[in-house]
């Protein structure tokens, strides 16, 4: 995804992606950003979540990091 899509299907939309530090959540965050969405990345793991966000920003996307646990206990 070296060239982010500027007129993708999600252009102008906002999304919240949980579990975005790795795996499926990271893949979803990357796809949404690639399609033009501003992505709020939420995960309990601060370092890998920040790495995901930084990668999206480096590719020209809009991304924000939130550290938190959305699971029920």
C-alpha positions as CSV (number, residue, x, y, z in Angstrom):
1,X,0.0,0.0,0.0
2,X,2.7,2.5,-0.9
3,X,0.1,4.8,-2.6
4,X,-3.0,5.3,-0.5
5,X,-6.2,5.7,-2.4
6,X,-7.4,9.3,-2.2
7,X,-10.9,8.6,-3.6
8,X,-11.6,5.2,-2.1
9,X,-15.0,3.8,-1.0
10,X,-14.4,5.1,2.6
11,X,-13.2,8.6,1.7
12,X,-14.5,11.1,4.3
13,X,-15.6,8.3,6.7
14,X,-14.4,7.6,10.2
15,X,-13.8,4.1,11.6
16,X,-12.9,2.6,14.9
17,X,-11.0,-0.7,14.7
18,X,-10.3,-2.8,17.8
19,X,-7.4,-5.2,18.0
20,X,-5.5,-3.1,15.5
21,X,-2.0,-3.8,16.9
22,X,-1.7,-7.1,15.0
23,X,-3.5,-9.8,13.0
24,X,-7.0,-9.3,11.6
25,X,-7.5,-5.9,13.3
26,X,-4.3,-4.5,11.8
27,X,-5.4,-5.8,8.4
28,X,-8.8,-4.1,8.7
29,X,-7.2,-0.8,9.9
30,X,-4.8,-0.9,6.9
31,X,-7.6,-1.6,4.4
32,X,-9.9,1.1,5.8
33,X,-7.0,3.6,5.7
34,X,-6.2,2.5,2.1
35,X,-9.8,3.1,1.1
36,X,-9.6,6.7,2.6
37,X,-11.1,6.4,6.1
38,X,-9.7,8.1,9.1
39,X,-9.0,5.2,11.4
40,X,-9.0,5.2,15.2
41,X,-6.9,2.2,16.2
42,X,-7.8,0.7,19.6
43,X,-5.7,-2.0,21.3
44,X,-4.4,-3.0,24.8
45,X,-0.8,-3.2,23.4
46,X,0.6,0.3,23.2
47,X,3.8,-0.3,21.3
48,X,2.5,-2.4,18.4
49,X,-0.6,-0.2,18.1
50,X,1.5,2.9,17.8
51,X,3.6,1.1,15.1
52,X,0.4,0.4,13.2
53,X,-0.7,4.0,13.4
54,X,2.7,5.3,12.5
55,X,2.8,3.0,9.4
56,X,-0.6,4.3,8.3
57,X,0.5,7.9,8.8
58,X,3.7,7.3,6.9
59,X,1.6,6.1,4.0
60,X,-0.4,9.2,3.9
61,X,-3.4,8.0,5.9
62,X,-5.2,9.5,8.9
63,X,-4.8,7.4,12.0
64,X,-5.1,7.8,15.7
65,X,-4.1,5.5,18.6
66,X,-6.2,4.7,21.6
67,X,-5.0,2.3,24.2
68,X,-7.9,0.5,25.8
69,X,-9.6,-2.8,26.5
70,X,-13.1,-3.1,25.0
71,X,-13.6,-6.7,26.2
72,X,-16.1,-7.5,29.0
73,X,-14.8,-8.9,32.2
